Amino acid sequence: MSDAPSPSVLLVHCSCPDDASAERLAQTLVGERLAACVSRLPGVRSTYRWQDAIEQADEVLLLIKTTAERMDALSERVRALHPYELPELVAVEVRTGLAPYLQWVAGQTRLPDPHR
Protein backbone atom coordinates (compact mmCIF):
# COMPACT_ATOMS: atom_id res chain seq x y z
CA MET A 1 0.00 0.00 0.00
CA SER A 2 1.29 3.44 -0.93
CA ASP A 3 1.62 6.37 1.47
CA ALA A 4 1.14 8.81 -1.42
CA PRO A 5 -1.99 10.90 -1.00
CA SER A 6 -4.83 10.05 -3.36
CA PRO A 7 -5.51 12.72 -5.96
CA SER A 8 -8.82 14.55 -5.75
CA VAL A 9 -10.69 12.73 -8.53
CA LEU A 10 -14.15 13.77 -9.68
CA LEU A 11 -16.81 11.92 -11.64
CA VAL A 12 -18.67 14.53 -13.69
CA HIS A 13 -22.08 13.93 -15.24
CA CYS A 14 -23.03 15.82 -18.40
CA SER A 15 -26.02 15.06 -20.63
CA CYS A 16 -25.91 15.74 -24.37
CA PRO A 17 -28.75 15.89 -26.90
CA ASP A 18 -27.14 13.51 -29.42
CA ASP A 19 -24.19 11.28 -30.28
CA ALA A 20 -22.41 13.96 -32.31
CA SER A 21 -22.26 16.53 -29.50
CA ALA A 22 -21.32 13.81 -26.97
CA GLU A 23 -18.48 12.61 -29.22
CA ARG A 24 -17.21 16.17 -29.82
CA LEU A 25 -17.15 16.90 -26.08
CA ALA A 26 -15.50 13.58 -25.21
CA GLN A 27 -12.77 13.98 -27.83
CA THR A 28 -12.08 17.60 -26.86
CA LEU A 29 -11.98 17.02 -23.10
CA VAL A 30 -9.61 14.06 -23.36
CA GLY A 31 -7.57 15.69 -26.12
CA GLU A 32 -7.04 18.84 -24.04
CA ARG A 33 -6.22 16.83 -20.87
CA LEU A 34 -9.30 18.14 -19.10
CA ALA A 35 -10.45 14.54 -18.61
CA ALA A 36 -8.63 11.24 -18.40
CA CYS A 37 -11.60 9.30 -19.74
CA VAL A 38 -15.14 10.03 -20.89
CA SER A 39 -17.67 7.20 -21.00
CA ARG A 40 -20.75 7.70 -23.16
CA LEU A 41 -24.04 6.10 -22.13
CA PRO A 42 -26.62 6.36 -24.92
CA GLY A 43 -30.32 5.73 -24.46
CA VAL A 44 -30.88 7.95 -21.43
CA ARG A 45 -34.42 9.33 -21.19
CA SER A 46 -34.56 12.54 -19.14
CA THR A 47 -37.64 14.17 -17.66
CA TYR A 48 -37.17 17.71 -16.38
CA ARG A 49 -38.85 21.07 -15.89
CA TRP A 50 -37.71 23.82 -18.27
CA GLN A 51 -39.35 27.24 -18.55
CA ASP A 52 -42.40 26.11 -16.54
CA ALA A 53 -43.07 23.04 -18.70
CA ILE A 54 -42.31 19.39 -18.07
CA GLU A 55 -40.08 18.16 -20.89
CA GLN A 56 -38.70 14.79 -21.95
CA ALA A 57 -35.71 14.11 -24.12
CA ASP A 58 -33.54 11.23 -25.30
CA GLU A 59 -29.95 12.04 -24.35
CA VAL A 60 -26.44 10.65 -24.16
CA LEU A 61 -24.97 10.80 -20.66
CA LEU A 62 -21.26 11.50 -20.33
CA LEU A 63 -19.37 10.20 -17.30
CA ILE A 64 -16.23 12.33 -17.21
CA LYS A 65 -13.26 11.38 -15.03
CA THR A 66 -11.11 14.35 -14.04
CA THR A 67 -9.48 16.02 -11.05
CA ALA A 68 -10.65 18.89 -8.87
CA GLU A 69 -7.73 20.95 -10.17
CA ARG A 70 -9.03 20.68 -13.76
CA MET A 71 -12.74 21.20 -12.99
CA ASP A 72 -12.88 24.96 -13.61
CA ALA A 73 -11.20 24.65 -17.01
CA LEU A 74 -13.38 21.64 -17.88
CA SER A 75 -16.50 23.59 -16.96
CA GLU A 76 -15.48 26.53 -19.14
CA ARG A 77 -14.81 24.24 -22.10
CA VAL A 78 -18.14 22.42 -21.73
CA ARG A 79 -20.01 25.73 -21.56
CA ALA A 80 -18.25 26.90 -24.73
CA LEU A 81 -18.95 23.73 -26.74
CA HIS A 82 -22.25 22.40 -25.41
CA PRO A 83 -25.36 22.99 -27.53
CA TYR A 84 -27.66 23.44 -24.51
CA GLU A 85 -28.26 26.90 -23.10
CA LEU A 86 -27.81 25.43 -19.62
CA PRO A 87 -25.83 22.18 -19.77
CA GLU A 88 -25.99 19.66 -16.95
CA LEU A 89 -22.58 19.60 -15.29
CA VAL A 90 -22.56 17.89 -11.90
CA ALA A 91 -19.38 16.69 -10.22
CA VAL A 92 -19.25 14.02 -7.53
CA GLU A 93 -16.09 13.55 -5.50
CA VAL A 94 -14.60 10.08 -5.65
CA ARG A 95 -14.00 9.18 -2.01
CA THR A 96 -12.21 5.94 -2.69
CA GLY A 97 -11.18 3.75 -5.57
CA LEU A 98 -8.39 1.65 -6.97
CA ALA A 99 -5.31 3.74 -6.15
CA PRO A 100 -3.46 3.05 -9.43
CA TYR A 101 -6.56 4.11 -11.39
CA LEU A 102 -6.93 7.34 -9.41
CA GLN A 103 -3.25 8.07 -10.00
CA TRP A 104 -3.75 7.38 -13.71
CA VAL A 105 -6.62 9.91 -13.84
CA ALA A 106 -4.38 12.49 -12.17
CA GLY A 107 -1.53 11.76 -14.55
CA GLN A 108 -3.67 11.98 -17.68
CA THR A 109 -5.15 15.34 -16.69
CA ARG A 110 -1.84 16.90 -15.65
CA LEU A 111 -0.55 19.50 -18.08
CA PRO A 112 2.79 18.60 -19.64
CA ASP A 113 5.84 20.31 -18.13
CA PRO A 114 6.84 23.01 -20.66
CA HIS A 115 10.47 22.75 -19.49
CA ARG A 116 10.83 19.12 -20.61
C-alpha positions as CSV (number, residue, x, y, z in Angstrom):
1,M,0.0,0.0,0.0
2,S,1.3,3.4,-0.9
3,D,1.6,6.4,1.5
4,A,1.1,8.8,-1.4
5,P,-2.0,10.9,-1.0
6,S,-4.8,10.1,-3.4
7,P,-5.5,12.7,-6.0
8,S,-8.8,14.6,-5.8
9,V,-10.7,12.7,-8.5
10,L,-14.2,13.8,-9.7
11,L,-16.8,11.9,-11.6
12,V,-18.7,14.5,-13.7
13,H,-22.1,13.9,-15.2
14,C,-23.0,15.8,-18.4
15,S,-26.0,15.1,-20.6
16,C,-25.9,15.7,-24.4
17,P,-28.8,15.9,-26.9
18,D,-27.1,13.5,-29.4
19,D,-24.2,11.3,-30.3
20,A,-22.4,14.0,-32.3
21,S,-22.3,16.5,-29.5
22,A,-21.3,13.8,-27.0
23,E,-18.5,12.6,-29.2
24,R,-17.2,16.2,-29.8
25,L,-17.2,16.9,-26.1
26,A,-15.5,13.6,-25.2
27,Q,-12.8,14.0,-27.8
28,T,-12.1,17.6,-26.9
29,L,-12.0,17.0,-23.1
30,V,-9.6,14.1,-23.4
31,G,-7.6,15.7,-26.1
32,E,-7.0,18.8,-24.0
33,R,-6.2,16.8,-20.9
34,L,-9.3,18.1,-19.1
35,A,-10.5,14.5,-18.6
36,A,-8.6,11.2,-18.4
37,C,-11.6,9.3,-19.7
38,V,-15.1,10.0,-20.9
39,S,-17.7,7.2,-21.0
40,R,-20.8,7.7,-23.2
41,L,-24.0,6.1,-22.1
42,P,-26.6,6.4,-24.9
43,G,-30.3,5.7,-24.5
44,V,-30.9,7.9,-21.4
45,R,-34.4,9.3,-21.2
46,S,-34.6,12.5,-19.1
47,T,-37.6,14.2,-17.7
48,Y,-37.2,17.7,-16.4
49,R,-38.8,21.1,-15.9
50,W,-37.7,23.8,-18.3
51,Q,-39.3,27.2,-18.5
52,D,-42.4,26.1,-16.5
53,A,-43.1,23.0,-18.7
54,I,-42.3,19.4,-18.1
55,E,-40.1,18.2,-20.9
56,Q,-38.7,14.8,-22.0
57,A,-35.7,14.1,-24.1
58,D,-33.5,11.2,-25.3
59,E,-30.0,12.0,-24.4
60,V,-26.4,10.6,-24.2
61,L,-25.0,10.8,-20.7
62,L,-21.3,11.5,-20.3
63,L,-19.4,10.2,-17.3
64,I,-16.2,12.3,-17.2
65,K,-13.3,11.4,-15.0
66,T,-11.1,14.4,-14.0
67,T,-9.5,16.0,-11.0
68,A,-10.7,18.9,-8.9
69,E,-7.7,20.9,-10.2
70,R,-9.0,20.7,-13.8
71,M,-12.7,21.2,-13.0
72,D,-12.9,25.0,-13.6
73,A,-11.2,24.7,-17.0
74,L,-13.4,21.6,-17.9
75,S,-16.5,23.6,-17.0
76,E,-15.5,26.5,-19.1
77,R,-14.8,24.2,-22.1
78,V,-18.1,22.4,-21.7
79,R,-20.0,25.7,-21.6
80,A,-18.3,26.9,-24.7
81,L,-18.9,23.7,-26.7
82,H,-22.2,22.4,-25.4
83,P,-25.4,23.0,-27.5
84,Y,-27.7,23.4,-24.5
85,E,-28.3,26.9,-23.1
86,L,-27.8,25.4,-19.6
87,P,-25.8,22.2,-19.8
88,E,-26.0,19.7,-16.9
89,L,-22.6,19.6,-15.3
90,V,-22.6,17.9,-11.9
91,A,-19.4,16.7,-10.2
92,V,-19.2,14.0,-7.5
93,E,-16.1,13.5,-5.5
94,V,-14.6,10.1,-5.7
95,R,-14.0,9.2,-2.0
96,T,-12.2,5.9,-2.7
97,G,-11.2,3.7,-5.6
98,L,-8.4,1.6,-7.0
99,A,-5.3,3.7,-6.2
100,P,-3.5,3.1,-9.4
101,Y,-6.6,4.1,-11.4
102,L,-6.9,7.3,-9.4
103,Q,-3.3,8.1,-10.0
104,W,-3.8,7.4,-13.7
105,V,-6.6,9.9,-13.8
106,A,-4.4,12.5,-12.2
107,G,-1.5,11.8,-14.6
108,Q,-3.7,12.0,-17.7
109,T,-5.1,15.3,-16.7
110,R,-1.8,16.9,-15.7
111,L,-0.5,19.5,-18.1
112,P,2.8,18.6,-19.6
113,D,5.8,20.3,-18.1
114,P,6.8,23.0,-20.7
115,H,10.5,22.7,-19.5
116,R,10.8,19.1,-20.6
